[in-house]
Amino acid sequence: MEEGQTLRKRPRIGLALGGGGARGYAHLGVLKALEEANIPIDVVSGTSIGAVVGAASATGYRIEEMVDIALQMRWRRLFALADPTLPRQGVIAGNRLEKYFDTLTGGREFNQLEKTLIVVATDIATGEEVRLSSGPVARALRASTAVPGIICPVKSGRRLLVDGTLTAPVPVSAAREAGAEVVVAVDVCSPVDRTDVLVQAWKRLKKRPSRQTYRLAGVPGFLHFLKPGCPESINIVGRSLELCDRYVISPVDHSVTYWLVRPAVENVRWYEFHRARECIQAGEAAGRQVAEQISGFPQARDSTAGITYEGSGALPGMERPLAFRENAQHNGMFQVYK
């Protein structure tokens, strides 16, 4: 070792896994590529499907086991997890889903996991990002995957929690603030779901007089029958669309190095779970590219403590989904691996 060099442990590596329904299977491919390159993960932050994959990884599942679970998951099995309820806050209660998550994670709490995990949800009332890192993991996963209007929100104190994708589509800040010095952010957002169309439709609907809206929705007598149960779920959906429309970019921490990965799954719709293998392969292809770059980063590979770590200039990154970062991308603000 040359004189003047200092001994440091390798940097803490974080993985930020975004939401996107079936496209989130690409996270498994990225994990596989990083594992094959012997790149360790110390911190995992996840939103929605990203939280589920992150929780499985933090629980200790081997990548082969996670892939097998994903390939077995079809709509028939998903329907078995649905417990229909009166449409007050959603059409699915979410109890069966939480029980499944409890089985998946072995009933663990966050402090029993093999690595740091942060699950991101959204407070539907305040529009705030909520980071869950204590208590039962299954409960947190249920909150992070509670699609507004479909799965009932989860009560947590005074908060009403729903899908974290609304406020943190790719939870980079959560990984960074959990101590990650290097963050690999995996973005599986896509305009193919046409959320923008729903947002604009909601804006137009809000401008209509309430009577006119009820006439558009259906038979007045039928609506009168549903009136005691429907308004809250409708408000939850509307509120979620408003949050999508006013998403705010988080400040960038230039002391952290970012690698942002966007697997080629933009043509996969959120509900196309039968395309799991395709998504996994896309994630693996993108993951291999970023793994090569990380391997060249000083002491990023798993190795013994006390080695020399010189560091390097941090790459700026932003938490806005890559699908909405075209201008920044052209300005060279971050690196994208597909």
C-alpha positions in Angstrom: 0.0 0.0 0.0 1.4 3.4 -1.0 2.1 6.0 1.7 -0.7 8.5 2.1 -3.5 6.0 1.3 -6.1 5.5 4.0 -7.9 2.3 5.0 -11.7 2.3 4.5 -14.4 -0.2 4.3 -16.1 -0.6 0.9 -19.0 1.8 0.3 -22.5 0.7 1.5 -24.5 -0.2 -1.7 -28.2 0.5 -1.8 -30.8 -0.8 -4.2 -33.9 1.3 -5.0 -36.6 -0.7 -6.6 -39.5 1.1 -8.2 -43.2 0.3 -8.7 -44.8 -0.8 -11.9 -46.8 -4.0 -11.4 -45.8 -6.9 -13.6 -42.8 -4.9 -14.9 -41.3 -5.1 -11.4 -40.3 -8.7 -12.2 -37.4 -7.0 -14.0 -36.0 -6.3 -10.5 -35.3 -10.1 -10.1 -33.1 -10.0 -13.2 -31.1 -7.0 -11.9 -30.6 -8.8 -8.6 -29.4 -11.9 -10.4 -26.9 -9.9 -12.4 -25.5 -8.1 -9.4 -25.3 -11.4 -7.5 -23.4 -13.0 -10.3 -21.0 -10.1 -10.3 -20.4 -10.6 -6.5 -21.8 -7.1 -5.8 -23.3 -7.0 -2.3 -26.4 -5.1 -1.4 -26.5 -3.6 2.1 -29.7 -1.5 1.8 -32.9 -2.1 -0.1 -35.7 0.5 -0.6 -38.8 -0.5 -2.4 -42.1 0.8 -3.7 -45.1 -1.5 -4.4 -43.8 -4.5 -6.4 -40.3 -3.2 -5.7 -41.0 -3.5 -2.0 -42.2 -7.1 -2.3 -39.1 -8.1 -4.3 -36.9 -6.2 -1.8 -38.5 -7.9 1.2 -38.0 -11.3 -0.3 -34.3 -10.5 -0.9 -33.9 -9.1 2.6 -35.6 -12.2 4.1 -32.9 -14.4 2.6 -34.5 -16.0 -0.5 -32.1 -17.1 -3.1 -32.6 -15.5 -6.5 -33.6 -18.9 -8.0 -36.3 -19.2 -5.4 -37.7 -15.7 -6.1 -37.7 -16.4 -9.9 -39.7 -19.7 -9.3 -42.2 -17.8 -7.2 -42.6 -15.1 -9.9 -43.1 -17.7 -12.7 -45.8 -19.4 -10.8 -47.7 -16.2 -10.1 -50.6 -16.0 -12.6 -54.0 -14.3 -12.5 -55.6 -17.4 -11.2 -53.3 -17.4 -8.2 -53.7 -13.6 -7.8 -57.5 -13.9 -7.7 -57.1 -16.4 -4.8 -55.5 -13.6 -2.8 -58.5 -11.3 -3.3 -61.0 -10.9 -0.5 -63.9 -8.9 -2.0 -65.5 -6.3 0.3 -68.1 -3.6 0.1 -66.6 -0.8 -2.0 -66.2 1.8 0.7 -62.4 2.3 0.5 -61.7 -0.4 -2.1 -63.1 -3.6 -3.6 -60.5 -5.8 -2.0 -60.0 -5.8 1.8 -56.3 -6.9 1.6 -56.3 -9.4 4.5 -55.5 -12.4 2.3 -52.7 -10.4 0.6 -51.2 -9.5 4.0 -51.4 -13.2 5.0 -49.5 -14.1 1.8 -46.9 -11.5 2.6 -46.6 -12.8 6.1 -45.9 -16.3 4.7 -43.5 -14.9 2.2 -41.4 -13.2 4.8 -41.7 -15.9 7.5 -43.6 -13.6 9.8 -40.5 -11.4 10.3 -40.3 -7.9 11.5 -37.9 -5.4 10.0 -35.3 -5.9 12.7 -35.1 -9.6 11.9 -34.2 -9.2 8.2 -30.7 -10.0 6.8 -30.3 -6.5 5.4 -31.7 -3.0 5.8 -35.2 -2.7 4.2 -37.3 0.5 3.7 -40.8 0.0 2.4 -42.3 3.2 0.9 -46.0 4.0 1.0 -48.2 7.1 0.6 -50.4 9.0 3.1 -53.4 9.5 0.9 -54.7 12.3 3.0 -51.6 14.5 3.2 -49.8 13.3 0.0 -46.7 12.6 1.9 -44.2 9.8 1.3 -44.1 7.4 4.3 -41.1 5.2 4.9 -41.8 2.0 6.9 -38.8 0.3 8.6 -40.2 -1.2 11.8 -42.9 -3.6 12.9 -44.2 -6.5 10.8 -42.9 -6.5 7.2 -46.1 -8.0 5.8 -48.2 -5.1 7.1 -45.8 -2.6 5.4 -46.0 -4.5 2.1 -49.8 -4.5 2.2 -49.7 -0.7 2.6 -47.1 -0.2 -0.2 -49.1 -2.3 -2.6 -52.6 -0.9 -1.8 -53.6 0.3 -5.2 -56.1 3.2 -4.6 -59.7 2.2 -5.2 -58.8 -1.4 -5.6 -57.2 -2.5 -2.4 -58.3 -0.9 0.9 -55.9 1.6 2.5 -54.0 0.5 5.6 -54.5 2.5 8.8 -51.3 3.4 10.6 -52.0 5.7 13.5 -53.7 8.7 12.1 -52.4 7.9 8.6 -54.2 6.1 5.8 -51.6 4.4 3.6 -51.7 3.4 0.0 -49.4 2.5 -2.9 -46.0 4.2 -2.5 -45.7 4.7 -6.3 -47.7 7.9 -6.0 -45.0 9.7 -4.1 -41.8 7.7 -4.7 -42.0 5.8 -8.0 -38.3 5.0 -7.6 -37.4 5.4 -3.9 -33.8 6.7 -4.3 -34.0 9.1 -1.3 -35.1 6.3 1.0 -32.0 4.2 0.2 -29.7 7.2 0.4 -31.0 8.3 3.8 -30.7 4.8 5.1 -26.9 5.1 4.7 -26.3 3.9 1.1 -23.2 5.6 -0.4 -23.8 4.0 -3.8 -27.4 3.6 -5.1 -28.5 1.4 -8.0 -32.0 2.7 -8.9 -34.2 0.4 -11.0 -37.0 2.3 -12.8 -39.8 0.2 -14.4 -42.2 3.0 -14.9 -43.9 3.3 -18.3 -46.3 5.6 -20.1 -48.0 2.4 -21.5 -50.4 2.4 -18.5 -51.6 5.8 -19.7 -51.9 7.3 -16.2 -51.8 10.8 -17.8 -55.2 10.0 -19.5 -56.8 9.2 -16.2 -55.4 12.3 -14.6 -56.9 14.5 -17.4 -60.2 12.7 -17.2 -60.4 13.3 -13.5 -59.7 17.0 -14.0 -62.5 17.3 -16.5 -64.9 15.3 -14.3 -64.2 17.6 -11.3 -65.2 20.6 -13.3 -68.7 19.1 -14.0 -71.6 19.8 -11.7 -72.2 16.9 -9.3 -75.7 16.1 -10.7 -74.3 15.9 -14.2 -71.5 13.6 -12.9 -74.0 11.3 -11.4 -76.0 11.1 -14.6 -72.8 10.2 -16.5 -72.0 7.4 -14.0 -75.3 5.5 -14.4 -78.8 5.1 -13.3 -79.6 7.6 -10.5 -81.5 5.0 -8.4 -78.6 2.6 -8.5 -76.2 5.4 -7.5 -78.5 6.3 -4.6 -78.3 2.6 -3.4 -74.4 2.7 -3.6 -74.1 6.3 -2.2 -73.3 5.3 1.4 -70.3 3.2 0.3 -68.9 4.7 -2.9 -67.9 8.3 -2.2 -64.9 7.4 0.0 -63.4 5.0 -2.6 -64.0 7.5 -5.4 -62.3 10.2 -3.4 -59.3 8.0 -2.7 -59.0 7.3 -6.5 -59.4 11.0 -7.3 -56.8 12.0 -4.6 -54.3 9.5 -6.0 -54.7 11.0 -9.5 -54.1 14.4 -8.1 -50.9 13.2 -6.4 -49.7 11.7 -9.7 -50.3 15.1 -11.4 -48.4 17.1 -8.8 -45.3 14.9 -8.2 -42.4 16.9 -7.0 -38.7 16.0 -7.7 -36.7 15.3 -4.6 -33.4 17.3 -4.0 -30.2 15.5 -5.2 -27.4 14.6 -2.8 -24.2 15.0 -4.8 -22.2 13.0 -2.2 -23.8 9.8 -3.4 -23.0 7.9 -6.5 -26.0 6.8 -8.6 -26.5 4.2 -11.2 -30.0 4.3 -12.8 -31.2 1.2 -14.6 -34.2 1.1 -16.9 -34.9 -2.4 -18.2 -36.6 -2.7 -21.5 -40.1 -3.4 -20.2 -41.8 -0.2 -21.3 -44.2 -2.2 -23.5 -45.4 -4.4 -20.6 -48.6 -3.4 -19.0 -48.8 -3.4 -15.2 -51.3 -6.4 -15.2 -49.4 -8.7 -17.7 -48.0 -11.0 -15.1 -47.8 -13.8 -17.6 -44.8 -11.9 -19.1 -42.7 -12.5 -16.0 -39.9 -14.4 -17.8 -39.6 -11.6 -20.4 -39.3 -9.0 -17.7 -36.7 -11.0 -15.7 -34.6 -11.4 -18.8 -34.8 -7.6 -19.6 -33.7 -6.9 -16.0 -30.8 -9.3 -16.2 -29.6 -7.7 -19.4 -29.7 -4.2 -18.0 -28.3 -5.4 -14.7 -25.2 -6.9 -16.4 -24.4 -3.5 -17.9 -24.5 -1.6 -14.6 -22.7 -4.5 -12.8 -19.7 -4.0 -15.1 -19.7 -0.3 -14.2 -20.0 -0.9 -10.5 -17.3 -3.5 -10.6 -14.9 -0.8 -11.8 -16.0 1.5 -9.0 -13.3 1.5 -6.3 -13.8 -1.5 -3.9 -17.5 -1.9 -4.8 -17.2 -5.7 -5.0 -17.7 -7.8 -1.9 -14.3 -8.0 -0.2 -12.6 -7.9 3.2 -12.9 -4.8 5.4 -10.0 -2.4 5.8 -9.1 -2.0 2.1 -8.3 1.2 0.3 -11.2 3.1 -0.9 -10.4 6.2 -2.9 -13.9 7.1 -4.0 -14.8 9.0 -7.1 -16.9 11.9 -8.3 -20.6 11.4 -7.6 -23.0 11.1 -10.5 -26.1 13.4 -10.0 -29.4 11.5 -10.0 -33.0 12.4 -9.6 -35.9 10.5 -8.1 -38.4 11.3 -10.9 -39.1 8.2 -12.9 -36.8 7.9 -15.9 -39.9 8.0 -18.2 -40.1 11.6 -17.3 -36.4 12.5 -17.4 -35.8 13.0 -21.1 -34.5 16.6 -20.7 -32.2 15.8 -17.9 -30.9 12.7 -19.7 -29.9 14.7 -22.7 -28.0 17.1 -20.4 -25.9 14.2 -19.2 -27.2 14.4 -15.6 -27.1 10.6 -15.1 -26.4 7.3 -16.7 -29.1 4.9 -17.9 -28.6 1.2 -18.5 -31.2 -0.7 -20.6 
